[in-house]
Amino acid sequence: MSTDPSASRRPLSAPRPALTSDSASEPASGPHADPGRTGGSARAGASGEVPAPSPALVRRATVGASIGSVVEWFDVALYGYLAVVIGEVFFDSADPTAALLSSFAVFASAFLVRPLGGIFFGAMGDRIGRQKVLAAVILTASGATFLIGLLPGYDSIGLFAPVLLVLLRLVQGFSAGGEMGGASAFVAEYAPRQRRGYLVSFVEMGCILGFLLGAATVLVMNTVLTEAQMHDWGWRIPFLVAGPLGVVGLYIRARLEETPEFAALRASGRVRRNPLKETLVRHWRAVLVVAGFALFQNVAIYVILTYVPTHLSVTLGFSSLLGSVSAVLMMVVLCALIPVTGRLSDRVGRRPVLLASCVSSAALGVPLFLGMGAGGAVLAVVCHVLLGVLLSLFLGPVLAAANELFSTDVRYGGFSLGYNVSVSLFGGTAPFVVTLLVAETGFAAAPGLYLAAAAVITGIVVLMVRETAPLRA
């Protein structure tokens, strides 16, 4: 911990990315002064300090936001892990490859509206607060997931089946646009400066736990049910479970208190009337940096977590059971390492840890995908787990690093805009793109090339941004 006893009472700073214009350093004054231009968050009074929340309140905020993320991303993950079955149920299954591509295309469709969701919920969160918006987000996503479990298939209603599926996926995507920015800002604004990387990493761990819960659910069902049972009705069960899970998540988030940072902003009368305009005019470079971070983050997540289990079964010929087992093992390791790398970034800085992930992923992406098909099942699983280890280096510090680029008045919306634009372009499309690459080239390790290219681009962005962690003396 810092030797400065006032460190935990300082507002969450907004260090300027290296790409920010020099004019941003000019101080502003008056009732509508831009807190982002003074190098810190909006302040409640002349002292510029926000009272530190108790350790118990910090723990409650961290756990509440993270558990909500588990529920939210369980909903998102289900579709990816059931892509093969969904392709058969909702599309003409005469051509399995075409059905799978159609299924992944619907998966990607939800990401088209993610930026709209990020803009809507982000602006709302910067105006009325983080807590209320996060509760609305989880309710909307869980409701859409539950309804997917009730949809009739292609054999029953023909083309109406994929149309209704797309509509519900769009609702899922819209709500998901408000999740990551809100949950990470919520914890970042509670966390002490010297522990921010560690505490905010639990939000990312919550997302992966949601994926893990989805994968484990599918694994159990593939073990217990026959392939015919999964196709006929089994696939619906996890979607229907999302209903009660959403109620639990809503209960948890409804009981959370607003962050001290936003409460101070509101008490001082400095909440922005139009935070989106403020973000686009004065913080657009930070938005671009977040988009650059999110490029590799989401390509890696949706390739390694969502695509690889399907790759193992469809492309490499392993059983779907092995794909599920591999995904579960990889995510257990990933969840265990994310807080470790988040804590490491509090000690050595965000940039070194992020760069380590980008460099190692660029170098090892193709070899690890080649390894999956070079031997038996054990080697395939080991290569999958190693991809998760490389990803953990990035996921631990990235949310803290991104939130530290913004001041309190635009943090939720600024992060959400940059993050979701990148997710829309590169994350949700990743399974479709790499499936198409493999189909067109016949090169089973083509996903590794896509992963490596994303790592190189994001690595360049990381190199261009100043360190934001308050490093220990």
Long-range contacts (C-beta under 8 A, 24 or more apart in sequence): 1-192, 1-194, 1-195, 1-472, 2-193, 2-194, 2-470, 2-472, 2-473, 3-473, 6-49, 7-192, 7-193, 7-194, 7-470, 8-52, 8-192, 8-193, 8-194, 9-49, 9-50, 9-51, 9-52, 10-40, 10-48, 10-49, 10-50, 10-193, 11-40, 11-41, 11-42, 11-43, 11-48, 11-49, 11-50, 11-261, 11-264, 11-408, 12-41, 12-188, 12-189, 12-193, 12-196, 12-261, 12-403, 12-404, 12-408, 12-411, 13-39, 13-40, 13-41, 13-193, 13-404, 13-468, 13-470, 14-39, 14-40, 14-41, 14-404, 14-405, 14-406, 14-407, 14-408, 14-411, 15-39, 15-404, 15-405, 15-466, 15-467, 15-468, 16-466, 17-285, 17-286, 17-289, 17-405, 17-464, 17-465, 17-466, 18-464, 18-465, 18-466, 19-285, 19-286, 19-288, 19-289, 19-464, 19-465, 20-285, 20-286, 21-285, 24-282, 31-269, 31-270, 32-270, 34-278, 34-282, 34-407, 34-409, 35-270, 35-407, 35-408, 35-409, 36-282, 36-283, 36-406, 36-407, 36-409, 36-410, 37-282, 40-407, 41-261, 41-265, 41-407, 41-408, 41-409, 42-261, 42-264, 42-265, 42-268, 42-270, 42-407, 42-408, 42-409, 43-264, 43-268, 44-264, 44-265, 44-267, 44-268, 45-268, 50-260, 50-261, 50-264, 51-260, 52-192, 52-260, 53-190, 53-260, 57-190, 57-257, 58-190, 58-191, 58-192, 58-199, 60-256, 61-186, 61-187, 61-190, 61-256, 61-257, 61-259, 62-187, 62-190, 62-191, 62-199, 62-202, 62-203, 63-202, 64-252, 64-253, 64-255, 64-256, 65-134, 65-183, 65-184, 65-186, 65-187, 65-202, 65-203, 65-206, 65-253, 65-256, 66-183, 66-187, 66-202, 66-203, 66-205, 66-206, 66-209, 67-206, 67-249, 67-252, 68-134, 68-138, 68-179, 68-183, 68-206, 68-249, 68-252, 68-253, 69-179, 69-180, 69-183, 69-203, 69-206, 69-207, 69-209, 69-210, 70-206, 70-207, 70-209, 70-210, 70-213, 70-249, 71-138, 71-142, 71-210, 71-242, 71-245, 71-246, 71-248, 71-249, 72-137, 72-138, 72-141, 72-142, 72-175, 72-176, 72-179, 72-207, 72-210, 72-249, 73-179, 73-206, 73-207, 73-208, 73-209, 73-210, 73-211, 73-214, 74-210, 74-211, 74-213, 74-214, 74-242, 74-245, 75-141, 75-142, 75-144, 75-145, 75-172, 75-210, 75-242, 75-245, 75-246, 76-141, 76-172, 76-176, 76-210, 76-211, 77-210, 77-211, 77-213, 77-214, 77-215, 77-305, 77-306, 78-145, 78-214, 78-217, 78-218, 78-238, 78-239, 78-242, 79-106, 79-107, 79-148, 79-169, 80-107, 80-214, 80-302, 80-305, 80-306, 80-307, 80-431, 81-214, 81-215, 81-218, 81-306, 81-309, 81-324, 81-327, 82-218, 82-235, 82-238, 83-107, 83-306, 83-310, 83-431, 84-310, 84-313, 84-314, 84-320, 85-230, 85-231, 85-235, 86-165, 86-235, 88-231, 89-153, 89-154, 89-161, 89-231, 89-235, 90-151, 90-153, 90-154, 90-161, 90-162, 90-165, 91-154, 91-162, 92-154, 93-154, 96-314, 97-439, 100-310, 100-314, 100-435, 101-432, 101-435, 101-436, 101-439, 102-162, 104-431, 104-432, 104-435, 105-432, 106-162, 106-165, 106-166, 106-169, 107-169, 107-306, 107-428, 107-431, 107-432, 108-428, 108-429, 108-431, 108-432, 109-166, 109-169, 109-170, 109-173, 109-428, 110-169, 110-170, 110-172, 110-173, 110-176, 110-428, 111-173, 111-423, 111-424, 111-427, 111-428, 111-429, 112-170, 112-173, 112-424, 112-428, 113-170, 113-173, 113-174, 113-177, 114-173, 114-174, 114-176, 114-177, 114-420, 114-423, 114-424, 114-428, 115-177, 115-417, 115-420, 115-421, 115-424, 116-174, 116-177, 117-173, 117-174, 117-175, 117-176, 117-177, 117-178, 117-416, 117-420, 118-177, 118-178, 118-181, 118-413, 118-416, 118-417, 118-419, 118-420, 118-421, 119-177, 119-276, 119-413, 119-416, 119-417, 120-174, 120-177, 120-178, 121-175, 121-177, 121-178, 121-181, 121-182, 121-412, 121-416, 122-177, 122-178, 122-181, 122-182, 122-275, 122-276, 122-412, 122-413, 122-414, 122-415, 122-416, 122-417, 123-274, 123-275, 123-276, 123-413, 124-178, 125-178, 125-181, 125-182, 125-185, 125-412, 125-413, 125-416, 126-271, 126-272, 126-275, 126-409, 126-410, 126-411, 126-412, 126-413, 127-271, 127-272, 127-273, 127-275, 129-258, 129-259, 129-262, 129-263, 129-266, 130-182, 130-185, 130-186, 130-189, 130-258, 130-259, 130-262, 130-412, 131-186, 131-253, 131-256, 131-257, 131-258, 131-259, 133-178, 133-182, 133-412, 134-178, 134-179, 134-182, 134-183, 134-186, 134-253, 134-256, 135-250, 135-253, 135-254, 136-178, 137-175, 137-176, 137-178, 137-179, 137-182, 138-175, 138-179, 138-246, 138-249, 138-250, 138-253, 139-246, 139-250, 140-171, 140-174, 140-175, 141-171, 141-172, 141-175, 141-176, 141-179, 141-246, 142-242, 142-243, 142-245, 142-246, 142-247, 142-249, 142-250, 143-171, 143-243, 143-246, 144-168, 144-169, 144-171, 144-172, 144-175, 145-172, 145-239, 145-242, 145-243, 145-246, 146-239, 146-240, 146-242, 146-243, 146-246, 148-239, 149-236, 149-237, 149-238, 149-239, 149-240, 149-242, 150-236, 150-240, 173-428, 177-416, 177-420, 178-416, 180-207, 180-399, 180-415, 180-416, 180-419, 181-411, 181-412, 181-413, 181-415, 181-416, 181-419, 181-420, 182-412, 182-416, 184-399, 184-400, 184-402, 184-403, 184-415, 185-259, 185-403, 185-411, 185-412, 185-415, 186-256, 186-259, 188-399, 188-400, 188-403, 188-404, 188-411, 189-259, 189-260, 189-261, 189-262, 189-408, 189-411, 190-259, 190-260, 193-470, 194-346, 194-470, 194-472, 195-343, 195-346, 196-346, 196-400, 196-404, 196-469, 196-470, 197-342, 197-343, 197-344, 197-345, 197-346, 197-350, 197-396, 197-397, 197-400, 197-401, 197-469, 198-339, 198-342, 198-343, 198-346, 199-342, 200-342, 200-399, 200-400, 200-403, 201-338, 201-339, 201-341, 201-342, 201-343, 201-395, 201-396, 201-397, 201-399, 201-400, 202-338, 202-339, 202-342, 203-399, 204-338, 204-342, 204-395, 204-396, 204-398, 204-399, 205-335, 205-338, 205-339, 205-395, 208-305, 208-331, 208-334, 208-335, 208-338, 208-395, 209-331, 209-335, 211-305, 211-306, 211-327, 211-331, 212-328, 212-331, 212-332, 212-335, 214-238, 215-305, 215-309, 215-324, 215-327, 215-328, 215-331, 216-328, 217-241, 218-324, 219-321, 219-324, 219-325, 219-327, 219-328, 222-320, 222-321, 222-324, 223-321, 261-408, 262-408, 264-408, 265-408, 265-409, 270-409, 271-409, 272-409, 272-410, 275-409, 275-410, 275-413, 276-413, 276-417, 278-409, 278-410, 279-410, 279-413, 279-414, 279-417, 283-405, 283-406, 283-410, 283-414, 286-405, 286-406, 286-414, 286-418, 287-414, 287-417, 287-418, 288-418, 289-402, 289-405, 289-418, 289-461, 289-464, 289-465, 290-402, 290-405, 290-414, 290-415, 290-417, 290-418, 290-419, 290-422, 291-418, 291-419, 291-421, 291-422, 292-422, 292-457, 292-458, 292-460, 292-461, 292-462, 293-354, 293-398, 293-401, 293-402, 293-419, 293-422, 293-458, 293-461, 293-462, 294-402, 294-418, 294-419, 294-422, 294-423, 294-426, 294-427, 295-422, 295-426, 295-454, 295-457, 295-458, 295-461, 296-357, 296-358, 296-361, 296-394, 296-454, 296-455, 296-457, 296-458, 296-459, 297-394, 297-395, 297-398, 297-427, 297-458, 298-422, 298-423, 298-426, 298-427, 298-428, 298-430, 299-426, 299-427, 299-430, 299-450, 299-451, 299-454, 300-361, 300-387, 300-391, 300-394, 300-451, 300-454, 300-455, 301-391, 301-395, 301-427, 302-427, 302-428, 302-430, 302-431, 303-430, 303-431, 303-434, 303-447, 303-450, 303-451, 304-330, 304-384, 304-387, 304-388, 304-391, 304-451, 305-330, 305-331, 306-430, 306-431, 307-430, 307-431, 307-434, 307-435, 307-447, 308-372, 308-384, 308-387, 308-447, 310-431, 310-435, 311-372, 311-434, 311-438, 311-444, 311-447, 312-372, 312-380, 312-384, 315-373, 315-438, 315-444, 316-372, 316-373, 316-380, 316-444, 318-377, 318-380, 322-377, 322-380, 322-381, 325-381, 326-380, 326-381, 326-384, 326-385, 327-384, 329-381, 329-384, 329-385, 330-381, 330-384, 330-385, 330-387, 330-388, 331-388, 333-385, 333-388, 333-389, 333-392, 334-388, 334-389, 334-391, 334-392, 334-395, 337-388, 337-389, 337-392, 337-396, 338-392, 338-395, 338-396, 339-396, 340-392, 340-396, 341-392, 341-393, 341-394, 341-395, 341-396, 341-397, 342-396, 342-397, 342-400, 343-396, 344-396, 344-397, 345-396, 345-397, 345-400, 345-401, 345-469, 346-469, 346-472, 347-471, 347-472, 348-471, 349-467, 349-469, 349-471, 350-397, 350-398, 350-400, 350-401, 350-404, 350-467, 350-468, 350-469, 351-401, 351-462, 351-463, 351-465, 351-467, 353-393, 353-394, 353-396, 353-397, 354-393, 354-394, 354-397, 354-398, 354-401, 354-458, 354-462, 355-459, 355-462, 355-463, 356-393, 357-390, 357-391, 357-392, 357-393, 357-394, 357-455, 358-394, 358-455, 358-456, 358-458, 358-459, 358-462, 359-455, 359-459, 360-390, 360-393, 361-390, 361-391, 361-394, 361-451, 361-452, 361-455, 362-452, 362-455, 362-456, 362-459, 363-452, 364-390, 365-447, 365-448, 365-449, 365-451, 365-452, 365-455, 366-445, 366-448, 366-449, 366-452, 367-448, 368-448, 369-444, 369-445, 369-446, 369-447, 369-448, 370-444, 370-445, 370-448, 372-444, 373-444, 373-445, 397-469, 400-468, 400-469, 401-465, 401-468, 401-469, 404-468, 404-469, 405-465, 405-468, 426-454
